[in-house]
Amino acid sequence: MAADAFAHDRFLVEQLVRPLVNLYQVTPLGADDAPAGGPVAFVRQKRMAIKEDIRFFADEGEREELFRIKARSMFEVGGRYDVTTPTGERIGVLEKVFARSLLRSTWRMLGPAEEELAVAEERSVPLALLRRVIDLVPYGELIPIVFHFNIRRGDEPLGELTRAWGLRDRYTLDLSGELERTIDRRLGIALAIALDALQSR
């Protein structure tokens, strides 16, 4: 995998329809929303896993692992997930902020030393509440709900994650406001997958 595969600021994250597993592919985007080359990662999440372990691969055949998201404990309600290379080198940490997420989902993005890099928070309180109501309805997870997350460092906007309308999950991750590039783009992509796969939406 070329060193600049994750040098972009904008990515399209799409869910692929496969039995028994959640699969996603990640494609870099240009400023005009057109793909800036082919997919740079394919992501696999086993359904009903006791302990989350989500793998990112360079190809759909899963011959080359790039990085992974791994839960620190078996049942993470509001906990931390390490994002690491296959050899265990920490890229960063994702932390769900449980208390704030009761109203609208909120996640912290932490660096390798667990320093806070950014906070991702659901933009709309009404849509956040609607999601929670629909989740209580039988097969509510099949009802597509558009949601948007703002990504900030303090009061400074860094980017956003937006979901497009449609039955299949499709997200645009935009970190173009994070000019200092202190956030590893692999951590940003891991956040996009976590917001879908770890929240069932």
C-alpha positions as CSV (number, residue, x, y, z in Angstrom):
1,M,0.0,0.0,0.0
2,A,1.4,3.4,-1.0
3,A,2.5,5.6,1.8
4,D,0.2,8.4,0.6
5,A,-2.9,6.2,0.5
6,F,-4.3,8.0,3.5
7,A,-2.9,11.4,2.7
8,H,-6.3,12.7,1.6
9,D,-8.6,14.8,3.7
10,R,-11.9,13.4,2.4
11,F,-13.1,9.8,2.1
12,L,-16.3,8.0,1.1
13,V,-17.1,5.1,3.4
14,E,-19.7,2.6,1.9
15,Q,-21.2,-0.5,3.4
16,L,-21.1,-3.6,1.2
17,V,-23.9,-6.1,1.3
18,R,-22.4,-9.5,2.5
19,P,-23.9,-12.3,4.6
20,L,-22.7,-12.8,8.2
21,V,-20.3,-9.9,8.3
22,N,-20.4,-6.1,8.0
23,L,-18.1,-5.1,5.2
24,Y,-17.2,-1.5,4.1
25,Q,-14.9,0.0,1.6
26,V,-13.1,3.3,1.9
27,T,-12.3,5.5,-1.1
28,P,-10.5,8.9,-1.1
29,L,-12.5,11.8,-2.6
30,G,-11.3,14.9,-4.4
31,A,-12.7,18.4,-3.8
32,D,-15.4,17.7,-6.4
33,D,-16.6,14.6,-4.6
34,A,-15.3,12.4,-7.4
35,P,-13.1,9.4,-6.3
36,A,-9.4,10.3,-6.1
37,G,-8.3,6.8,-7.1
38,G,-9.6,3.4,-6.1
39,P,-10.5,2.1,-2.6
40,V,-7.7,2.3,-0.1
41,A,-9.3,0.0,2.6
42,F,-11.8,-2.8,3.0
43,V,-13.2,-3.2,6.5
44,R,-14.6,-6.4,8.1
45,Q,-16.7,-6.6,11.3
46,K,-17.9,-9.9,12.5
47,R,-21.5,-9.7,13.7
48,M,-22.4,-10.8,17.2
49,A,-18.7,-10.8,18.3
50,I,-18.2,-10.9,22.0
51,K,-15.3,-8.5,21.8
52,E,-15.1,-6.0,18.9
53,D,-12.2,-6.5,16.6
54,I,-12.6,-4.7,13.3
55,R,-10.0,-5.2,10.7
56,F,-9.0,-2.9,7.8
57,F,-7.4,-4.5,4.7
58,A,-5.8,-3.2,1.6
59,D,-7.9,-5.5,-0.6
60,E,-11.2,-7.3,-0.5
61,G,-9.4,-10.6,-0.4
62,E,-8.0,-9.6,3.0
63,R,-4.4,-10.5,2.1
64,E,-2.8,-7.4,3.6
65,E,-4.0,-6.0,7.0
66,L,-3.6,-2.3,7.4
67,F,-4.9,-1.5,10.9
68,R,-7.7,-2.5,13.3
69,I,-10.1,-1.3,16.0
70,K,-10.1,-3.4,19.1
71,A,-12.2,-3.0,22.2
72,R,-10.4,-3.0,25.5
73,S,-13.1,-5.1,27.3
74,M,-15.7,-7.6,26.2
75,F,-18.8,-5.3,26.5
76,E,-18.1,-1.7,25.7
77,V,-21.0,0.6,26.6
78,G,-19.0,3.7,27.0
79,G,-15.4,2.7,26.7
80,R,-12.3,3.0,24.7
81,Y,-11.2,1.3,21.5
82,D,-7.6,1.1,20.4
83,V,-6.8,1.8,16.8
84,T,-3.5,0.0,16.0
85,T,-1.3,-1.4,13.3
86,P,-1.2,-5.2,12.8
87,T,2.0,-5.2,15.0
88,G,0.2,-3.4,17.9
89,E,1.6,0.1,17.4
90,R,-1.1,2.5,18.6
91,I,-2.4,4.9,16.0
92,G,-4.9,6.5,18.4
93,V,-7.9,5.8,20.6
94,L,-11.6,6.3,20.1
95,E,-13.7,6.9,23.2
96,K,-17.5,7.1,23.4
97,V,-18.5,9.8,25.9
98,F,-21.3,7.9,27.6
99,A,-23.0,10.7,29.6
100,R,-23.1,13.2,26.7
101,S,-24.2,10.4,24.3
102,L,-27.4,9.9,26.2
103,L,-28.7,13.0,24.4
104,R,-26.7,12.9,21.2
105,S,-23.8,10.6,20.4
106,T,-20.4,12.0,21.2
107,W,-16.9,10.5,20.7
108,R,-13.4,11.7,21.6
109,M,-10.5,11.1,19.2
110,L,-7.3,10.6,21.2
111,G,-3.7,10.4,20.0
112,P,-1.2,7.5,20.6
113,A,-0.5,8.9,24.1
114,E,-4.3,9.3,24.8
115,E,-4.1,13.1,24.4
116,E,-7.4,14.6,23.1
117,L,-7.2,15.5,19.4
118,A,-10.9,16.2,18.6
119,V,-14.5,15.6,19.6
120,A,-17.1,14.3,17.2
121,E,-20.7,15.1,18.2
122,E,-24.0,14.5,16.6
123,R,-25.1,17.8,15.1
124,S,-28.9,17.6,15.5
125,V,-30.6,16.9,18.8
126,P,-34.0,16.3,17.2
127,L,-32.5,13.7,14.8
128,A,-30.6,12.1,17.7
129,L,-33.8,11.7,19.7
130,L,-35.6,10.4,16.6
131,R,-32.9,7.8,16.1
132,R,-33.3,6.6,19.6
133,V,-37.1,6.2,19.2
134,I,-36.7,4.3,16.0
135,D,-34.2,2.0,17.5
136,L,-36.9,0.8,20.0
137,V,-39.2,-0.2,17.1
138,P,-38.9,-3.8,15.8
139,Y,-36.5,-3.8,12.8
140,G,-36.0,-0.1,13.4
141,E,-32.3,-0.6,12.4
142,L,-33.6,-1.1,8.8
143,I,-35.0,2.4,8.7
144,P,-32.4,4.8,7.2
145,I,-31.8,7.9,9.3
146,V,-29.5,10.6,8.0
147,F,-27.2,12.0,10.7
148,H,-24.3,14.3,10.7
149,F,-21.4,14.6,13.1
150,N,-19.4,17.8,13.7
151,I,-15.7,17.2,14.4
152,R,-14.1,19.9,16.5
153,R,-11.1,20.8,18.6
154,G,-12.5,23.1,21.3
155,D,-14.4,25.7,19.3
156,E,-12.4,25.1,16.2
157,P,-14.3,23.2,13.5
158,L,-12.1,20.5,11.9
159,G,-14.5,18.7,9.7
160,E,-17.6,16.5,9.6
161,L,-19.1,13.1,8.9
162,T,-22.3,13.0,7.0
163,R,-24.5,10.2,5.9
164,A,-26.3,10.2,2.6
165,W,-29.9,9.2,2.1
166,G,-30.4,5.6,1.0
167,L,-30.9,2.1,2.2
168,R,-27.2,1.3,2.1
169,D,-24.9,3.1,4.6
170,R,-22.8,5.7,2.8
171,Y,-20.8,8.4,4.6
172,T,-18.5,11.2,3.6
173,L,-15.7,11.9,6.1
174,D,-14.3,15.4,5.6
175,L,-11.2,16.5,7.7
176,S,-10.2,19.3,5.3
177,G,-10.4,21.8,8.2
178,E,-7.7,20.0,10.2
179,L,-4.8,21.8,8.5
180,E,-2.2,20.8,11.1
181,R,-2.8,17.1,10.3
182,T,-2.3,16.1,13.9
183,I,-5.1,13.6,13.3
184,D,-3.9,10.5,11.5
185,R,-6.4,10.0,8.7
186,R,-6.5,6.3,9.6
187,L,-8.0,7.3,13.0
188,G,-10.5,9.5,11.2
189,I,-11.6,6.6,9.0
190,A,-11.8,4.3,12.1
191,L,-14.1,6.9,13.6
192,A,-16.4,6.8,10.6
193,I,-16.6,3.0,10.8
194,A,-17.1,3.1,14.6
195,L,-20.0,5.5,14.3
196,D,-21.8,3.1,12.0
197,A,-20.7,-0.4,13.1
198,L,-20.4,0.1,16.9
199,Q,-23.7,2.0,17.1
200,S,-25.6,-0.2,14.7
201,R,-26.3,2.9,12.6
